[in-house]
């Protein structure tokens, strides 16, 4: 979460509220100023799709998603 509803860095209560609202069981973490997201998204739009290959290599950044063939092309055989 990059910011709260007032454009401030989210605190623990904001993160917990987000997780509760959306029924998330995975961790929700703060990303102040969208610093991490900014590395993987050119427009900072949501949803943001990043194709990550084996070993954590960033293959491509795209804001519109990926076709199945593009994903299969980077999978190890």
TAHU-V685111 format. One record per residue. RES is the residue in one small letter. PHI is phi as a letter, one per 30 degrees, with the letter a starting at -180 (NA if undefined). Layout:
# TAHU-V685111
RES/PHI
RES/PHI
This chain:
# TAHU-V685111
x/NA
x/d
x/a
x/c
x/d
x/c
x/i
x/c
x/d
x/d
x/c
x/e
x/d
x/d
x/d
x/d
x/d
x/d
x/d
x/d
x/e
x/c
x/i
x/d
x/c
x/c
x/d
x/c
x/b
x/d
x/b
x/e
x/i
x/h
x/d
x/d
x/e
x/d
x/d
x/c
x/b
x/d
x/c
x/h
x/c
x/b
x/d
x/c
x/c
x/b
x/d
x/c
x/c
x/e
x/i
x/i
x/d
x/d
x/d
x/a
x/c
x/a
x/c
x/c
x/j
x/b
x/d
x/e
x/d
x/d
x/d
x/d
x/d
x/c
x/d
x/d
x/c
